[in-house]
């Protein structure tokens, strides 16, 4: 579940795809809450197509989640997110980027200086933009039209701490099934979760003795649903973002939410994080869809002796998940193996069925009886036999290598058979 950057940030460091959907596209019914007006469920996956497929499955209206009813999630999801995936999807698209998000600010007595924090990350960003352009997108700087001041203004007074209320309400609804009835009980029990309570409660805030004594933080200003008084500003801010995007004819806007790769032997520190918190404001607070795409692996330097991954975030208008999926997929097809590699610590398991399929395919390719056909397509046959030789060298313990060898050989085999039939 996402309240802030809980899908995109780990996706960034794990070199995978992840999307925080539009608020109300996916249900949070039955999930332990934090801030209900921000909480969202979103998928993480190693491939853009897998991410799209997962979102197809979880998107939709749930009568137990009034945010999905208000958003009409069934209509918002439409026919799904996999049909429009194409390697050519980026052709004709315009992608905006926020130049200042690629920099950190150092305040001096005279001015604010913006500069990229790390050269290796700067190179990764450059490669990502180059791949988007190679795939057909026009990439334009949107910094003057969507400034840091604008982003901060549209998010002012929106952040409301309702965590204790919604958590206590959730526990109260569980009745006797709840091990703890309130945050205060969790705190007093000294459970693992208790160390996060100062953040959840707000530092210096004393926990309530019971749910019944708590003041309801919502007002019924949107239909019959309970909504925070700031809900209308959230909707207005979404509309403002949409207007900027429409005026500048951009399909999505990208930014960098981490200035450096994860440390090899330590947790990420605040110094590595984009202080503007664009992912928290745009994706989480305003409830717009926001996807993480892998940028690949960094170069090494004195501080980072291992190549490490990092992602880049991209948001679009409310309900525009299909656009983000198309961008992610087309980008993935262009960037190819440059952005993904087999994890050294957790290699994929050998797929014996896939190995058997490839072996059978090689046998079928070598066993074609050309004498029963009128004409032999010599060129196509040569390509198929080359594919056979490469397939025989594929590492059978690596299912990705076997799948790729089988795909290439199957395509070559089909062309030969089509040529023989014609």
C-alpha positions, -999 to +999 in steps of 0.1 A: +000+000+000+012+035-009+008+065+014+040+084+002+066+068-020+062+032-008+060+017-044+081+041-064+110+045-040+118+008-035+112+002-072+138+029-079+165+011-058+155-024-069+157-016-106+120-025-113+089-008-125+063+004-100+032+027-103+012+046-077-022+047-094-047+076-094-065+078-060-096+058-063-086+035-092-077+007-068-094-003-036-078-001-001-107-019+016-094-043+043-059-029+042-043-014+073-046+023+067-024+053+073-039+084+056-070+072+038-072+102+015-037+094+002-035+056+007-034+037-026-026+002-038-001-001-067+019-029-084+056-034-087+071-057-114+103-064-132+088-056-166+064-029-178+040-054-193+038-073-160+031-040-142+003-032-167-012-067-163-012-065-125-029-031-126-056-045-149-063-071-123-065-048-092-082-017-108-119-013-104-148-001-084-153-016-049-185-009-030-165-012+002-142+017-009-161+049-017-131+066-033-133+040-061-170+046-064-165+084-065-138+080-092-159+054-111-129+031-112-145+006-136-149+033-162-116+049-154-098+015-160-117+010-193-106-021-212-073-023-193-037-014-198-020-041-219-038-037-253-022-004-260+014-015-253+036-010-283+073-003-290+061+026-312+039+042-285+063+070-277+063+083-313+046+117-313+044+120-275+058+150-256+074+143-223+081+172-200+109+172-174+116+194-144+152+204-147+154+217-111+144+182-098+176+169-112+195+192-089+199+199-052+200+234-038+227+249-018+217+282-001+245+308+002+243+344+016+237+357-019+218+331-039+205+296-043+228+274-064+214+244-082+236+216-093+235+179-099+246+161-067+264+132-084+279+129-119+271+092-122+234+100-116+236+128-141+248+104-167+220+080-159+194+107-164+210+116-197+208+081-210+172+078-200+163+110-218+183+098-248+163+065-249+130+083-247+140+104-277+153+074-296+119+058-291+103+088-307+094+111-279+100+148-278+114+157-244+110+194-233+118+213-201+087+222-182+105+240-153+093+275-162+056+264-163+056+241-133+080+257-108+089+246-073+070+276-060+039+264-079+042+229-067+046+240-031+017+264-033-008+238-046+002+215-018+000+240+010-025+231+038-033+198+021-012+175+044-035+166+072-025+140+099-055+117+102-034+086+108-043+079+144-080+084+137-081+060+107-059+034+123-080+034+155-112+032+134-098+003+115-088-016+147-122-007+163-140-022+133-121-055+138-137-059+173-124-089+192-102-099+163-079-070+169-049-078+191-046-041+199-076-018+200-058+016+197-024+031+188-020+037+225-022+000+232+004-006+205+026+020+221+022+006+256+029-030+244+062-019+229+056-038+196+078-035+165+054-009+151+057+014+181+090+029+168+070+044+140+043+059+162+060+093+167+058+098+129+022+085+127+010+105+157+030+136+152+059+143+175+048+153+210+012+142+204-003+121+231-023+090+219-060+088+226-073+062+251-101+050+228-115+054+193-149+066+207-133+097+223-117+109+191-129+139+172-140+131+136-116+150+112-139+147+082-167+167+068-195+155+045-188+180+017-185+156-013-218+138-019-225+115+009-189+106+015-168+117+044-140+139+031-114+162+046-121+199+042-089+200+020-104+176-005-117+203-028-082+219-029-068+185-039-093+184-068-085+220-078-048+213-077-052+183-100-071+205-124-043+231-123-017+204-131-039+192-160-042+227-173-004+232-173+001+199-191-026+207-217-013+242-224+022+227-230+009+197-249+027+172-228+016+136-221+036+131-189+062+149-167+093+133-154+115+142-124+142+127-102+132+119-066+166+106-054+199+123-061+221+093-056+220+055-056+216+035-024+247+032-003+263-002-004+265-007+033+241+017+047+205+030+044+197+059+022+201+092+040+181+124+038+210+140+020+203+117-010+166+126-012+151+153-033+141+179-007+112+191-029+095+157-024+078+158-058+067+122-055+049+129-022+032+160-035+022+151-070+016+114-068+005+109-032-010+141-019-028+151-052-036+115-061-022+116-096-008+085-113+030+083-110+053+056-124+089+046-117+110+035-147+145+020-142+174+041-155+198+012-154+231+010-135+255+037-123+292+039-130+314+032-101+335+057-082+355+060-050+324+060-028+304+034-048+325+005-059+295-015-072+273-006-101+239+003-085+205+009-100+183+040-097+149+049-112+132+081-125+096+091-118+070+102-143+034+115-136+004+122-158-031+135-155-057+119-133-068+085-148-040+085-174-024+052-163-027+039-198-004+066-211+022+059-184+021+022-192+026+029-229+056+052-221+071+026-198+067-002-222+081+016-253+110+030-232+117-006-220+118-019-256+142+009-266+165+007-236+166-031-236+192-050-217+210-017-207+185-012-178+180-047-166+202-076-156+199-109-136+202-102-099+234-118-086+221-127-052+187-141-064+191-156-099+160-170-116+153-207-112+159-231-141+128-237-161+129-273-173+097-270-193+111-240-212+143-259-218+124-289-232+104-265-255+136-250-269+152-285-274+121-296-293+120-265-314+157-270-324+149-306-334+119-294-355+140-268-372+167-293-382+142-319-392+124-300-419+121-321-451+125-296-478+121-322-506+083-321-502+082-284-510+085-267-544+109-240-534+133-236-505+136-200-491+174-202-488+179-168-470+152-176-443+167-210-438+202-196-432+188-172-406+169-201-389+200-223-388+220-194-373+193-190-346+195-228-340+233-225-333+228-196-309+200-214-292+221-245-286+246-222-268+220-207-245+226-211-208+198-235-197+201-224-161+191-189-172+154-189-181+156-154-196+183-164-220+164-196-229+132-176-235+150-151-257+167-178-277+133-196-281+116-164-292+142-156-319+142-192-332+104-195-332+102-163-353+128-176-377+111-210-379+077-194-386+092-174-415+107-205-430+075-224-428+056-194-443+081-193-471+078-229-478+040-227-479+041-197-502 
